[in-house]
Amino acid sequence: MGLDKDAIAHIQNYRQQAASLLLYQDVLTGDIGRAFLHLLDSLVADDELTARLAYGEWFSELANHYQSWHRYLILQILLADNAFSQAAQTVCARQFDQIAPGILAAARHDLNILETLYALPAEHLSQWTAQMTDSSTPPVMQLGLEPEFSIKFPYGSDWQNAAPELADYYRTHGVGIFGQFNAFRWQAPTAPFQDGQLSGIESTDPILLSQLVSYDHPKQQIVQNTEFLLNGYPAQNILLYGSRGAGKSSLVKALLNEYCDRGLRLIEVPKSDLQNLAQIIGSLHRLPQKFIIFVDDLSFEEDDEAFKSLKVVLEGGVTARPQNVVVYATSNRRHLIRESFEDRPAPKDAGEIHTWDTVQEKLSFSDRFGLTLTFTPADQPTYLSIVRELAKQANIDIDADHLDWRARQWATRHNGRSGRTARQFVDFLTAEQGSKPS
């Protein structure tokens, strides 16, 4: 049957508009965007079989990503990483006019095009596909009640004037990967001459500061230091050391959940990748977000290259550490570099002349952190207070004396008294009570 000339002219116009984007080309380079462009090309080409397949591909991509066409376009605009969004996130509030005029003009040009694509009803694509293939009209991917964005968008029928509001959004939420995720892992290069990169973490630990019981003093200190970071004041690198299961790592993760809406981001760097630390930090200094470099379970062997890399960052090299970055490291050891009795100088020592200097360097490495927070082993009253508070938060219905008795039994039979043991015990009680017949 084919399409009439008016329909083909409309489709060609949409395709030409999409090809004219200057800064926001990435909006249409994802799976959904590519499927959309393929569908337009298939309809213009008057290829019945290809059009059927292209519509199915577009519908499938929308369904797999749980997106409507309208929601997809808005989300891609908000996540865009281009010259306009990068410039917008670095200018101060009410200084929008400091963005280069050419970039502003290109952004407005693209927003006008994207408004045209947004105004294209998905029903029209469905109807055009049905007309070309002389078949029933295929369904349109719809979400029903769509979740709201944290910005009032779209802005009626004049998107090109929405650039200032978009700039405010980019400045507040970040752009690209830093606008999409709150936590990241560093991925080292897998081949020579490749650069490492940050990858976003989809699901982070949901632990909250309010759920962390006891150790109030170190918690208050790390919260205060993080507030300094967020407010633009000099903040200290922190070493959290102490007994296992005390909640050191959970405390750092809880900071992210507490402050991510204020621009805090967390980058987890394994010890094996610390030699890339200077590269990681060097890429962050121009960003408006604040970053915690998180190194968990830190300790070093003798002559460990990672030790030298971290030492440079903590002490500062020729390039100063950016004010928007701190290092928070956890360890079960107060002295982070393993030391043996062979390291200590003996009267007949025929080795290094200044052996004590080497020993002192090892012992003083942890002093290079501005703050050292100590987490002592939990005694029985502390352990039971943690259990009681966690049980209260979990709405565990159990007699207090019986709860204490079972908590003591659990600690004896499992991993000893600690915050981690308390959490495991309360998780067990939650499952136990939930599995009982009502």
N, C-alpha and C positions, 0 to 999 in steps of 0.2 A: 504493500500500500504506500509506504513512504510518507515523508513529512511535506507539508506545504512550504512555500517560499518564505512566508512570514515566520514560521517556526524555525526554519533553518537560519534565517537572518538573526533571530534572537539568540540562538545557540552560538552562532559565530561571534556575536558581540560579546557574550559572556566569556568565550574562549580568548578573544583578543584582550579583554579587560584583564583576565588572569595573567596573560603573558606580559602585561605592561607594568606589573609591580616592580618597584625600584628597591625598597628596603625589606618588605615583608614577603619575599618570595618563599621563605621557609614555611609560611602558613600552609602552602600547598605541596610541600615536599614529603610530608608523612604519608603513611599508607592510605589514609582517608582522602587526603588531597590528591594524591596520584590517581586513585580510583575515580575521583570526581572528574579530573581532566581527561582521563581515558574514556569516561562515559560521554563527555561532550564531543571528543574527537570521533567516537563511534557513531554518534547521532548525525554529525555533520557528514561523515563518510557514507551515510545511507547503507550501512552494512548490517543487515538484520541479525545475523547470528552473533556478530561481535557486540552489537548493542545489547542483546539479551544477556550475554556473558558479562559485559561491563556493568550493567545495572545490578546484576547479582553480586558482582565483586564489591561495588560501592555499598550496597545494602549490608553485605556480610561484614565489611570493615567497620561500618558504623555500629552494627550490633555487637561485634567482638569487643569494641572499645566502649560499649555502652554510651554512645553519643548520638545526639540528633545533629543534623547538618548545621543548624544555627548554633547549638552549644559548642560544636567542634570549632567553628570559626572564631567565636569569642575567646575560647580557651587558648587557641593558638596565638591570638593577638596579645593576650595577657602574658603569655610565656615567651614572646618573641625576644630573640637576642640579636639585635641589629644596631646600626650606628645611632639611631634615634633613642632606642630604649637604654643603650649603654650611656649615652650622653645625659639622658633624663635622670638616671639613677645617681649621677654624680653631682648634679647642680643642687644648690640649696633651695629650699622652699621659697616661692615668690621670685625666683631668678630664672624663670622659664625662658626669658628672652636672651639668656646667655648661650643657648644652644645655637649652633651655626645656622644661619638663614637657609642655606641650601638643604641641610638635613631636615629642618622644619618643613620646608616646602615639599620635600619628597615624602615625609610622613603624612602630611595632609593629602597629597596626591594618592597615596596608597590607601588611606582610610576611606577616601571617596570610592575607590574601586571595591574595597572589601565590603562597603555598605551595599553596593550594587549586587555583589555575589550573595550577601546575606539576604537581600530582598528577593532572591530567586526562590520561589516556593519549591520545596522538594516534590510537591504534587505535580508540578509541571514536568519535571524530569520523568516521573512515573508515567504521566499521560503521553509524553512524547515517545517514550519507549513502547508503550502499548500501540500507539498509532503506527510506528514504524514496523513493528512485528505483527500487526494485525491480530492482536491477542488481548486477553483481559488485562486490565490495569493492575500492575504489581503493587503490593503494599508499600507504604512509606515508613521508614524507621522513625518511630516517635518514642519518647521516654515517658510520656504522661506528665506528671508533676516534676519538673526539672529543678535540681538543686540551684540555689541562688549563689551568685558570685559575691565576693567581698567588695565589689565595685559596681556602681550603678551603670550598667552597660548592656545593650547599646543605648546611644544618646539620641533617641528619636530619629529624625530624618536628616541629620546634619553631622555626620561622623567627622568630617574634616576639622570641625571646630572642637572636637573632643581631645585634641592633642594635649592641652594642659592637664586635664584630668588623668589622662593615661600616664603622663610624666609623673604625676603625684603617685600613681599606683606603682610604677616601676621603682621610684625612689624608696617607697615604703616596703615593697615586697621583694625587690630584686628581679633580675631578668634571667632568662635561660634556665640553666640547671639550678642556679641559686634561688630562683623564684619557684621552681617546681618541687625542690626537696629541701629538707632542713638538716639532714645528716648525709654524710658521704664517706666513702672508702677510697683510699688511694690505690690505684691499680698500676703496678710497676710495668714498664714496657716488656713485651713478650719477645721482642726481636731486636737485634742491633739497629742503632740509628732511629729507633722509635722513641717517642716521648711518652711518659706516663700520663695518666689522666685521673680525674676524680669521677667516680660513678655514684649516682644517687642511691640512697637506701630507701626502698619503698615503705617498709614497715619498721618503725623504730620501737624500742622498749617503751611502753606507756607509763612507766613508773613516775610518780609524782613526788615532789618534796614533802607533801603532807603525809605520804605513806611511809616515809623513812623515820623511824622512831629511834630515839637516843642519839648519842654523839652530837648533841646540840651545839657545842662550841665550834668544832670543825665545820659543821654545816653552816653556822652563822658566818664564819670567816670566808668560806668559799662563795657564799651568796653575796656577801659584801664586795669581794673582789670582782665577781662577775658584774655586779652593778656598776663598779668603777669602769669596767670595760665597755659596758653598754652606753654609759654616759660620756664616753670620750676621754676619761682620765687615765693616767698610767696604771696599768694593772699588772699584778705579779704572776709569774709562772708558779705553778703549785705542784708539789709532790704530796700525794696522799699515800701514806704507808702505814702498815699495821697488820693485824691478824687477818687471816683469810675469812671470808664470809661476813666482814663487818659492814659491807655496803659501800665500799669506796667507789667502785665502778657505777653502781646504781645512783650514787649521788651526782656524779658527773652527767649521767644520762637524764636524770630528773631536771637538771638545770636547763637542758634543751627544751623539754616540755613546758617549763615554766616561762621561758623567755624567747621562744622562737618567734612569737608575734611581735617582738621588739627588734627583730633582725639578727638574733643569735643563730649561728650555724655551728655544727660539730663535724670535724673531720677525723675519722678514725685511721690512725697510721700504725700498722704492725711494726714491731721492732725490726723486722727484717728489711723494712723499707725506709728506715730512718736516714739512710744516706741520701734520700731524695727530699729531705726536709727543707733544705734551702730552696729547692725548686718549687715545692708546694707553697711555702710562705711567700716567695717572690711573686707568685701569681695572684696574691690576695690583697696586696697593699693598696690598690686603687679602688677596691670595692667598698661600698657603704656598709655592708654587713659586718658583724663582729664574729670572730672565729675562735673556737676552742680546738686546738690540736690535741687529740686524745690518744695517749699511748698507754695501753693497759698491760699490767703485769710486767713491769720494766725491771730488767737486771741485765748485767753485761758480763761476758767472759773477758779475760785479759786480752788486750790487743784487739778488741772488738771495734771494727770500723764504725759501727753505728754509734758507739760511745763518742767518738770524735765529732760526728755530724751533729749530734744533739748538743754537745758541749759548745760548739760554735754558735748554735742558735740561742742557747741560754745566756752565754756570755756576750754575744754580739760580736760580729766581725766588722769588716769594712762597711758593710751595709747594715744599717740598724734594723732591729726587729720592728715591723709595722705596729702601730699603736692599736690596730684593730685585731691583733692576734695574740693569744696566750697559749702556753703549753700546760695541760693538766695531765700528769702521769700518775699511775697507781703502781704500787709495789708492795710485796710482803717483806722487803728487806730495807732497813734504814740505810745501809751502805750498799749502793747499787752495783758496785763492781766487786765481783767475787775476789776474796783475798784468802791466801793460804799462809801457813806458818813459814813456808819457804820464801814468802815475800819479805819477811822481817829480816833485818840485817843481823849477821852474826859476826863475832870478833874476827873469825878467819874467813869472812866472806870474800871470795875472789871475784865476785860478779860486779854489779854496778857500783860505782864509787858512792853515788848519792842515793843509796837505796831508800833512805827515809823520805826523800823528796817524792819518790814514786809512790810510797805507801800513803803519804799525806795527800797526794793528788787523787788517789783512789777514795780515801776516806772523805775528802771534802767535795766530791762531785755533787752529792745531794745538796750541799750548801749553795750551789749555784741556782737552785730554785729560790725564788723570793720568799715563798711560804712553804713550810713543811707541816702538814696536818697529820696528827697521830691518832690512830684508831686502835685502842688497847683491846685485849681480849674481853669478851663479855663475861662478867660474873653472873651468878645465878639470878640475883634481883634484876639486873639489867636485861638478861635474856627473857625472864618471865614478863617484865614490863613490855618488851617488844611483842611477845606473843599475845598479851592481853589487848594491846592496841590494834594489832593486825586482825585479831579475831573480832574486835569491835567493828573495824572497818568492813570486814567481810560478813557482818551480821551472823556470826556463829552463835547458835543458841545452845549453850552448854554451861553447867554450873561452874563458877569461878574456881573452886577448890579442885574439882575434877579436871578442869582445863590445865591448871598448874601441874597436877600430878601427871597427866598425859604428856605435857610438854617436857617435863623432866625425864620421863621414860623415853621419849622420842630422841632427846639430845644424847642420852646414854647409849642408845642402840644405833645411832646414826653418826652425825659428824661433829658432835660436841656442841657447846653453847655458842651461838653466833646469830647475827641477824639473818643470814642465809638459811640456817637451820630453822629459825622461827618461821620464815616465809614458807619453807617447804612443809613444815608441820601444819600451818594454817591452810595451805593449799590442799593438803591431804584431808583435813577436816571438812573443807568446803565440798570436796568431791564426795566424801563419805556421807555428809548430810544430804547432798543433792541426790545421791543414789538410793536413799531410803524410800520405800514405798509410802506414798502419802495416805 
